[in-house]
Amino acid sequence: MLVYNAGDAPVTILSVTSGWRGNGLRQIGVMIADPNRRPAMFQAVDGYPPRTLPFKNAYLGPIKPAEGYVIPPIPPQGGAQKKKGYQLLIGTQVNQASGRSSRTYIEIQYTYQGRTYIDRWVNTIAVCTPAAGPECPQEYGQQ
């Protein structure tokens, strides 16, 4: 999940939470990588927080807890922040042996110019364990 600050003042992230359907997944933490990371085409990494190469050192650069992180406004020249944004790294754990669960949204609470806001984005991941089948329907209908 990428976030940007297109305003003219810093944004402070207060919390990042996931909305769940079912009880087989849970959020174990949220970190953030700044825009100076090297671009990569990975959607999942092993472990949380990411600690195996090439992810931590070669691609993500330094990562920090998202809660309390301050995102400055995009500078006039743009640069990496405008091009790549800040990347949220949401640690999710499967905690059931069978059935279907999904994350349906991500909600970010933040402050901007002294006011608190909440943004919610549809962002779905689904897990069927031990395997997909009639008891684990597709998120968007049958294939």
N, C-alpha and C positions, 0 to 999 in steps of 0.2 A: 504494500500500500504506500503510495507516494503522497506527501503533503507539501504544500507551498504556502508562502505568506506573501500575497500580492498587495497587502495593505501598506501603510506608511509608518507603522509602529511595530515593535516586537510582539510576538504571540507567545504565550507560555502555555504549554500543554499541561493540563491538570490530570486528565485520565484518558485512557483508551480502553474501551470495553467491547466485548463481542456479544452478539445476541445468538442464543443457541436454540435449536430445535432438537429435542431428545436430550439424553443425559450422558452420552458416550464421549463427549469432548469437553475439554476445559482449557481455559487460557492460563498459562503459567507465567507470563510476563510479557513486557513490551520494551524493546530497545529501539534506538533510532540511529541511523547512519547519515552522516552529512553529505552534501552534494559533491564533495571532493573525492568521493569513492570512485574507483574505476568501474566503468559499465560492465555488467555481466548479465547473462540470460538465465538466471536461476530463480525458481519460484519456491524451492524448498531446500533446506539444508539440514543435516543431521545435528541433533543436539540443540539445546537452548541454555544460555545464549550461544550463538555460533562460535565454535572454538577450534574447528579443524580447518587446515589449509585446503584449498586456496581462499576460503571465504573471509576469515577475519583479517588477515594481513594483506593479501593480494587484491581483494575486491572491495570489501566493506570499509577498510580503514578503521579508525577508532569508532567504537559504538558506545552509546551511553544510555542510561535509563530514559525512557520517553517522558515519564512523569516528572514535571519540573523543568523539562528542557525548554529553552528559549530559542525560538526561530526568528531571526532578524528579518526585516522586510527585504524584498528582492532589491539589490542595488540598481541604480539607474542603468548601468551597463549590462545588467542581466547576469551573464556568466553561468557558472555551473549550477547555481541555485535555480535559475530560471529554466535551464535546460533539463536538469535531472531531478530537482526537488530533493526533499529529505525522505528517506525510506524507513517506514515503520517495519520492524521485525517482530512479528507477533508469534510468540511461542505457544503452540497448541499441542495438547497431549490427548491421545486416545486412552480412555479409561474404562472401556467395557469390552467384553469378549465377543458379544454378538449383537446384531441389530444395526439400525441406521441412525445416525446423528448428523447434524449439519450446523455450520455457522451461517447465519442469514444476513447479518449486518455487522458493521464496525461503527462505534460511536466515539467521537472525540469531544471531550470537554476542554475548553481553553479560555484564557483571558486575552482580551485585546482592548487596549486603551481603557483599562479599569472596569470593563464589563465582562461578564462570563457568558459564553456561548456554547451550544452543543450542536454538532453536525453529525448526521447519520448517513452512512453510505451502504447501499446493498453490496454485499461482498460475500459470496457463497462458496463454501467448501463443504463437501459431504464425504462421509466415511460409512461404508457398509462392511461389517465384519461378521463372520470371517470372509464372506464373498458376496457379490451382488446376486440377487435372485428375486423371486416373487415377494419375499418378506422385506426386501430392500429396494423399493421403487426408485427410479431416477428422479432427480430434483425437478426436471422440466419435462416429465412424461417419458414414455417408453421410446427406445431407439429403434 
